[in-house]
């Protein structure tokens, strides 16, 4: 029973986070809130697209850095191992 309970903690925690009220996630300044509330539908649409425009580049940059780090994660070790293999093969040739 204990193992089953431990397996359920992750999904339950995720569900609790996603079910949190929107007010808890929308902690912003009063001026921004009043400006957005008094704006028309075109202004609200522009605000939403502006948020997407401001979020996408940093997210793509972070994904690119993560991808590059993942691809290069063993490069130093591989270069070091290749150098050791070359040294050993040269020692074997000279002996």
C-alpha positions as CSV (number, residue, x, y, z in Angstrom):
1,X,0.0,0.0,0.0
2,X,2.9,2.4,0.8
3,X,4.4,1.9,-2.7
4,X,1.1,2.7,-4.3
5,X,0.7,5.8,-2.2
6,X,4.2,7.1,-3.2
7,X,3.4,6.6,-6.8
8,X,0.3,8.7,-6.5
9,X,2.0,11.7,-4.9
10,X,3.3,13.2,-8.2
11,X,0.0,13.2,-10.1
12,X,-1.9,14.4,-7.0
13,X,0.6,17.3,-6.5
14,X,0.3,18.2,-10.2
15,X,-3.4,18.2,-10.0
16,X,-3.4,20.4,-6.9
17,X,-1.1,22.9,-8.6
18,X,-3.2,23.0,-11.7
19,X,-6.5,23.3,-9.7
20,X,-5.2,26.4,-7.8
21,X,-7.4,29.4,-8.3
22,X,-6.5,31.8,-11.1
23,X,-6.2,34.7,-8.7
24,X,-3.3,33.0,-7.1
25,X,-1.5,32.9,-10.4
26,X,-2.5,36.4,-11.5
27,X,-0.6,38.5,-9.0
28,X,0.1,41.7,-10.9
29,X,0.1,45.4,-10.3
30,X,-3.1,47.3,-9.7
31,X,-2.3,49.8,-12.6
32,X,-1.9,47.0,-15.1
33,X,-5.1,45.4,-13.9
34,X,-7.2,48.5,-14.1
35,X,-5.8,49.5,-17.5
36,X,-6.5,46.0,-18.9
37,X,-10.0,45.9,-17.3
38,X,-11.0,49.3,-18.8
39,X,-9.6,48.5,-22.2
40,X,-11.7,47.4,-25.1
41,X,-11.6,44.0,-26.8
42,X,-9.0,45.1,-29.3
43,X,-6.7,46.3,-26.6
44,X,-7.1,43.0,-24.6
45,X,-6.3,41.0,-27.8
46,X,-3.2,43.2,-28.4
47,X,-2.1,42.7,-24.8
48,X,-2.5,38.9,-25.1
49,X,-0.5,38.8,-28.3
50,X,2.1,41.1,-26.7
51,X,2.5,38.7,-23.8
52,X,3.1,35.8,-26.3
53,X,5.6,37.9,-28.2
54,X,7.5,38.6,-25.0
55,X,7.4,35.0,-23.7
56,X,8.4,33.2,-26.9
57,X,12.0,34.4,-27.5
58,X,13.3,33.7,-24.0
59,X,11.7,30.3,-24.1
60,X,13.2,29.5,-27.4
61,X,16.6,30.7,-26.3
62,X,16.4,28.5,-23.2
63,X,15.4,25.5,-25.2
64,X,18.3,26.2,-27.6
65,X,20.8,26.4,-24.8
66,X,19.4,23.2,-23.2
67,X,19.6,21.4,-26.6
68,X,23.2,22.5,-27.2
69,X,24.2,21.5,-23.7
70,X,22.6,18.1,-24.1
71,X,24.3,17.6,-27.5
72,X,27.7,18.6,-26.1
73,X,27.4,16.9,-22.7
74,X,30.1,14.3,-23.3
75,X,32.3,16.2,-25.7
76,X,35.1,16.8,-23.2
77,X,35.1,13.2,-22.1
78,X,35.2,11.9,-25.7
79,X,38.1,14.3,-26.6
80,X,40.0,13.2,-23.5
81,X,39.5,9.5,-24.2
82,X,40.6,10.0,-27.9
83,X,43.7,11.7,-26.7
84,X,44.5,8.9,-24.3
85,X,43.9,6.3,-27.1
86,X,46.3,8.2,-29.4
87,X,49.0,8.3,-26.7
88,X,48.6,4.6,-26.0
89,X,48.8,3.7,-29.7
90,X,52.0,5.9,-30.1
91,X,53.5,4.2,-27.0
92,X,52.7,0.8,-28.5
93,X,54.3,1.8,-31.9
94,X,57.5,3.1,-30.2
95,X,57.8,-0.1,-28.1
